Amino acid sequence: MQNILKSLFAYDPLTRGLKSDAHFGFGLGVTDLSDFNERLTLITKYLLSLKEDDLIVELGEQIRFRSIFLLLPNKCLYEEPNEDKPIIREHLVSLGVLPDEDLIRAIKFFCVNFRAQRTKSAKKMGISDVYIKSPHLFNSILLKQKGRCKICGEVLQYGHNMQLDHVLPWHLGDDPSDGSNWQFLCEVCNSGKGEFPYYSLTNYGFNSIRPNSENRLMPQVRVAALIRDGQCVRSSVKPTESKLIVVKRIDSGCWVLDNTCCISENLYISN
């Protein structure tokens, strides 16, 4: 295990002054795939305490968004074509993708929404818009979330700490009339989530610390931990039942995603 961990660091005391000969650990573009799976299992299980299913979801979301933006034709995003579908169809063929009609319609939906934000021809809905214009959806969503923030379980109060979040960024997912792209978050969670639909798509989804980083739990890391765990790691209490608090796994470690976990407010207070 120690040799595997040492291979992560771009450091070799014998050659560290010689860039051409220095040994760099995998993850820096020179991964040895022959034993990558064995190393990955050991690191994720014993060091990161990351379940295989969680890792698959993290990587899956990264690949999904890389793929989505590759499928969007430039002309449909930055110009105003008379018709989107022929351009999308031609673009798919160029990528070697079968131009299925359902896929074309999905891509067009994203492109139209993207243009609407760029040209300011559409107005983004806020919590007051939902409350006033769609009271039935407001009540339905709030009831489904048991009156709590969808991510952390903070008790929500309209006009105080409740905000509307677009699960898929508004510039892609729009404001469907059925409310399928909406969830209610507290102000702190909404700020931490930002416009990213999933934590592994942000730099905060990795254990990255820049020189100017603050020595505290950043809102983005907090939200990433809450979304990843989805419940109290000790009691399995969910955010629909109690507020969740993000704490360090190891006190001597840094405030990075893999050194955090979520516990219920009751357990936090009792400790």
C-alpha positions in Angstrom: 0.0 0.0 0.0 2.8 2.4 0.9 4.5 2.0 -2.5 1.1 2.6 -4.2 0.7 5.8 -2.2 4.2 7.0 -3.0 3.5 6.6 -6.7 0.8 9.2 -6.4 3.3 12.0 -5.8 5.5 13.6 -8.5 8.5 13.2 -6.3 11.6 11.0 -6.6 14.5 12.0 -4.2 17.0 10.5 -6.7 15.8 12.4 -9.8 13.7 15.3 -8.5 16.1 17.8 -10.0 15.9 16.2 -13.4 12.6 16.9 -15.1 13.3 14.5 -17.9 13.9 11.6 -15.5 11.5 12.4 -12.7 8.9 9.9 -11.8 5.3 11.1 -11.8 2.5 9.2 -10.2 -0.5 8.0 -12.1 -3.3 10.6 -12.5 -0.8 12.9 -14.2 -1.2 11.5 -17.7 1.2 8.5 -17.4 -1.0 6.0 -15.7 0.1 2.4 -16.0 -3.2 0.7 -16.8 -1.9 -2.8 -16.3 -2.2 -2.5 -12.5 -4.5 0.5 -12.3 -7.6 -1.4 -11.3 -5.8 -3.0 -8.3 -4.4 0.4 -7.2 -7.7 2.1 -7.7 -9.6 -0.4 -5.5 -7.1 -0.1 -2.7 -7.0 3.7 -2.8 -10.7 4.3 -3.0 -11.6 1.7 -0.4 -8.9 2.3 2.3 -7.7 5.8 1.8 -10.7 7.7 0.4 -13.4 5.5 2.0 -15.2 5.8 -1.3 -17.7 3.1 -2.3 -17.3 1.7 -5.8 -20.9 2.8 -6.6 -20.2 6.4 -5.6 -17.1 6.4 -7.8 -19.0 5.1 -10.8 -21.6 7.9 -10.3 -18.9 10.6 -10.0 -17.1 9.4 -13.2 -20.4 8.8 -15.0 -21.5 12.4 -14.5 -18.1 13.7 -15.8 -18.4 11.6 -18.9 -22.1 12.5 -19.4 -21.3 16.2 -19.4 -18.3 15.8 -21.6 -20.5 13.9 -24.0 -23.4 16.4 -23.9 -21.3 19.4 -24.9 -19.6 17.4 -27.7 -23.0 16.7 -29.1 -24.1 20.3 -29.2 -23.4 22.0 -32.6 -21.6 25.3 -32.4 -24.0 27.0 -34.9 -27.0 26.1 -32.8 -25.5 27.7 -29.7 -24.1 30.9 -31.0 -26.2 31.7 -34.0 -29.9 31.9 -34.8 -30.4 29.2 -37.4 -33.7 28.9 -39.2 -33.9 25.3 -38.2 -31.9 23.4 -35.6 -32.7 19.9 -36.5 -30.9 19.6 -39.9 -27.7 21.1 -38.3 -27.9 18.7 -35.4 -28.5 15.8 -37.7 -25.5 16.7 -39.8 -23.3 17.2 -36.7 -24.3 13.8 -35.3 -23.4 12.1 -38.6 -20.0 13.9 -38.5 -19.5 12.4 -35.1 -20.4 8.9 -36.3 -23.6 8.9 -34.3 -26.9 7.6 -35.6 -29.2 10.7 -35.9 -32.1 9.3 -33.8 -35.1 11.7 -33.7 -35.4 11.5 -29.9 -31.8 12.4 -29.5 -32.1 15.2 -32.0 -35.1 16.6 -30.0 -33.1 16.4 -26.8 -30.1 18.2 -28.2 -32.4 20.9 -29.7 -34.0 21.5 -26.3 -30.6 22.2 -24.8 -29.5 24.5 -27.7 -32.7 26.5 -27.6 -32.4 27.1 -23.9 -28.7 28.0 -24.2 -29.5 30.7 -26.8 -32.4 32.0 -24.8 -30.0 32.8 -21.9 -27.4 34.3 -24.2 -29.9 36.6 -25.9 -31.8 37.3 -22.6 -35.1 36.4 -24.4 -36.1 34.2 -21.5 -36.5 35.0 -17.8 -35.2 32.7 -15.2 -37.8 31.7 -12.6 -37.2 32.4 -8.9 -38.8 31.1 -5.7 -41.3 34.0 -5.7 -42.4 33.2 -9.3 -43.2 29.6 -8.3 -44.9 30.7 -5.1 -47.2 33.2 -7.0 -47.7 31.6 -10.4 -47.6 27.9 -9.6 -48.8 27.6 -5.9 -49.8 23.9 -6.5 -46.3 23.1 -7.6 -44.8 25.1 -4.8 -46.8 23.2 -2.2 -46.2 19.8 -3.9 -42.4 20.3 -4.0 -42.3 21.6 -0.4 -44.4 18.7 0.8 -42.2 16.1 -1.0 -39.2 17.6 0.7 -41.0 17.6 4.0 -40.5 21.4 4.3 -36.7 21.0 4.3 -33.8 21.9 2.0 -33.4 19.1 -0.4 -29.6 18.9 0.2 -28.9 19.6 3.9 -32.4 19.3 5.5 -32.5 22.8 6.9 -36.1 23.8 7.7 -37.2 26.2 4.9 -39.3 29.3 5.4 -40.6 31.2 2.4 -39.3 34.8 2.3 -36.5 33.9 4.7 -34.1 31.2 3.6 -35.8 29.4 0.7 -34.4 29.6 -2.8 -35.3 27.9 -6.1 -32.6 25.7 -7.6 -32.6 24.4 -11.1 -31.4 20.8 -10.9 -30.0 21.0 -14.4 -28.6 24.4 -15.1 -31.3 26.8 -16.3 -29.3 27.6 -19.5 -29.7 23.9 -20.4 -32.8 22.6 -18.6 -35.1 25.7 -18.7 -38.2 26.0 -16.4 -40.5 23.1 -17.4 -44.1 23.8 -16.4 -44.3 20.5 -14.5 -41.5 21.6 -12.1 -39.4 18.6 -13.0 -36.2 20.8 -13.0 -36.9 22.5 -9.7 -36.0 21.8 -6.1 -36.0 24.1 -3.0 -32.7 24.8 -1.2 -31.6 26.9 1.6 -29.5 29.9 0.7 -26.2 28.3 1.8 -26.7 25.1 -0.3 -27.9 27.0 -3.3 -24.8 29.2 -3.2 -22.6 26.2 -2.8 -24.2 24.2 -5.6 -24.0 27.1 -8.1 -24.8 26.2 -11.6 -23.3 22.8 -11.6 -25.8 19.8 -11.5 -23.4 17.5 -9.8 -20.5 17.9 -7.4 -18.0 15.8 -9.4 -18.1 18.4 -12.2 -16.5 21.1 -10.1 -12.9 21.5 -8.9 -14.3 21.2 -5.4 -15.4 17.6 -6.2 -11.7 16.8 -6.0 -9.2 17.2 -3.1 -7.6 20.3 -4.6 -6.2 23.1 -2.4 -4.9 26.2 -4.1 -2.3 28.5 -2.3 -5.0 31.2 -1.7 -7.5 28.7 -0.4 -9.1 29.5 3.0 -8.6 27.1 5.9 -12.3 26.4 6.4 -15.1 24.3 5.0 -16.0 25.9 1.7 -19.7 26.0 0.7 -18.9 24.0 -2.5 -17.2 21.2 -0.5 -20.0 21.2 2.0 -22.6 20.7 -0.8 -20.5 18.1 -2.5 -20.3 16.1 0.8 -24.0 16.4 1.4 -24.9 15.3 -2.1 -22.4 12.4 -2.1 -23.5 11.0 1.3 -27.2 11.9 1.0 -27.8 10.9 4.6 -26.2 10.7 8.0 -23.4 8.2 7.7 -24.0 6.9 11.2 -27.8 6.7 11.5 -28.9 6.8 7.9 -31.2 9.7 8.7 -32.0 11.6 5.5 -32.4 15.4 4.9 -36.2 15.0 4.8 -36.0 14.0 8.5 -33.2 16.1 10.0 -30.6 18.7 9.2 -27.3 17.2 8.2 -23.9 18.7 9.4 -20.7 18.2 7.5 -17.7 17.3 9.7 -14.2 16.1 9.3 -13.5 12.4 9.1 -10.0 12.8 10.5 -9.4 16.0 12.6 -5.8 16.4 11.4 -6.8 16.4 7.8 -7.8 19.3 5.6 -11.3 20.5 4.7 -11.4 18.5 1.4 -14.2 16.3 0.1 -12.8 12.9 1.0 -12.0 14.0 4.5 -15.6 15.0 5.2 -18.8 13.1 6.1 -22.3 14.0 7.1 -24.0 13.4 10.4 -27.4 14.4 11.7 -27.8 17.6 13.7 -28.8 15.6 16.8 -25.6 13.5 16.7 -23.5 16.6 16.1 -25.0 18.3 19.2 -24.6 15.3 21.4 -20.9 15.1 20.5 
